[in-house]
């Protein structure tokens, strides 16, 4: 199996709030220094793949809250959720415009150095506060079955590699920062 190293591409955030604890994907075209607050008022609706019984669990090193410019990722022992801003441009296109994407992922395999996640559901938070499982935007998007591998780099620093899909991540920042990240490593995340 070959893996292509890809990066997250995220857009500019106006205001997004997320209350999901599963993993999804997003992208960013620019890396910036400094932090920002993300919040979304949209409710979450998810189209999920059929449930399969899995005994794989994430190492404690991976469990927690992670961020990269305009996206967050919350990892539990068996699931992850990625919530990303789709940028002010798409969000301001009207009440049915997508403002955020929430990707729910399941843990496929992992140990203390790597974690593989596969998308089990994708939903979009709309400008009007509703959610949909259908991407209202044109072009390729994250889909059920897409997968990533996260590799432990240092305390509070992960590097993502796309194994399948995640078209919005091409050419973006692959680093995710979490608790305990050093100041020099935090700059890698653009968070």
C-alpha positions, 0 to 999 in steps of 0.5 A: 500500500502506498501513502501519499503525504498530504496536507490540510487546506483550510479557509478563513473562518468567520465563526464556527461552533462544533459540539461533535466528538468524532473526526472529520476533515477540512482544508486550509490554503494558508498557514498563519500564526496566532490563534483564533476561536472557532465556533459553529451554530449549525446543528450536526447531521451525519450520514454514517456507514454501517457499523462494524465491530472493531477492537482497535483503540487509540493510544492515550498519546492520541486521545484528546483535542487537536487543532490546525489552522481553521480545523479541530480534531477530537480523538477518543479511544475508538472514534474521532471527529474533525470539524473544519471551516469552509471559509468565509467565501463559501459561507456567505454565498447564501442561507444554503451555503456550507460553512463547516464540514464535520467528519466522523472517523473510526479507529482502524489500527494504531499503537504508540507511534501511529493511528489510522482512521477511516471516515464513517460519516460526513456532514455540512453545517449550513449558513442558515444553522441547519445541517445536511449530509449532502455537500451543497458545494461543487467539486470533490469532497471527503467521503465515507471510506476516506482514510488518514494515518496520524504519526506521533512527532513530539509531545502535542504534535501529530503529522497526518498522511492521507491514505485514501481520499480527502481531496480538500487536504491536498497541498495543505498543512499536515501538522496537528497541535495538541496539549503539551506542544512546544512553542516552536512546534505550535508554529507548524500548525498555524493554529 
